[in-house]
Amino acid sequence: TAHRLAVEEGGGTLCRLTCARPLPPQELERLKEAVCRMHRLKKAELLVKIDPELLGGFRLEVQGVTYDKSVRGGLNVLARTLGEGRAL
């Protein structure tokens, strides 16, 4: 979209943030700052979606990379690990 292109031209990126519950503004700001540091960006804009099925935590998509820090994601990893018979 035109907005995404404008953000990228300014040295930034649009990120998709899916949360189990709404995050306070100060947490959103800290998350944006962390994304900028990790990806060496000037600006990060968050497109926020609420999904209670995550149970807790969040899932963040930045420039094709997904960071899954949700309870649901952790449970899925645990189930796969146990299903493969690997030790924790």
Secondary structure by P-SEA (a helix, b strand, c coil): caaaaaaaaacbbbbbbbbcccccaaaaaaaaaaaaaaacccccccbbbbbccccccbbbbcccbbbbccaaaaaaaaaaaaaacccc
